[in-house]
């Protein structure tokens, strides 16, 4: 009887296919995570702008109590939110031109008023998104997706 020797070989590593599958799965997870994170950041900036609009609304009421009129930094036709109007709004309503973190929020702000009402406007620096708040606390969003 001849003795046949059977050798059992043991693999101590991964095959190339297994490594490629793992890399592909990690790539898919990273792509999904990046898209979700970017959506979260955009949403957080919009929420920050809306929160500031509510703070500015309270400041408008205090300004009205002190002066008998609402704070205007423009009219409905000329209210163009930019860095200067944001600084003026911070300076005149909050006594600090650096109060508004418009660079971090990526929104600029302006305000316009009449004798009986006011509107505070936030415009996204990078898109056409506009958020406005009126005296009756109605928030309106345009082109904010």
C-alpha positions, 0 to 999 in steps of 0.5 A, a space after each residue: 500500500 502506498 502512502 499518499 500524503 495529503 497536505 493541507 495548506 492554510 491561507 493566512 491572508 485575504 484574497 485580492 477579491 475580498 480586499 476589493 470588496 471591502 474597499 468598495 463597501 468603505 467607499 460607498 459608506 464614505 460617499 453616503 456619509 459625506 452627502 449626509 454631512 453636507 446636508 446636515 451642515 446646510 440645514 444647520 446654517 439655515 436654522 442658525 439664520 432663522 434663529 438670528 431672525 427671531 433674535 433680531 425680531 425681539 431687538 426690533 421690538 425693543 428698538 420700537 419701545 425705545 424710539 417709537 419706530 422700527 429700525 430700518 436699514 433699507 426699504 422693501 425695494 432697496 433692502 439688499 443684504 450684504 456685509 455692510 447691512 449685516 454690520 449695521 443691523 448688529 451695531 444698531 440693534 445689538 450695539 455690536 457690529 460683530 454680533 452677527 456671525 454672518 460669515 459662519 452662517 453664510 447669510 447676510 441680513 438686512 431689515 426694512 420697516 414702515 410705521 406699522 411693521 418690519 421685515 428682516 431678511 436673510 440671504 444666503 451668500 452662496 445660493 438664491 435662498 432667502 429667509 424673511 421674518 415679519 412682525 407677525 413672526 411668519 417665516 418665509 423661505 424662498 429657493 431654500 430647497 
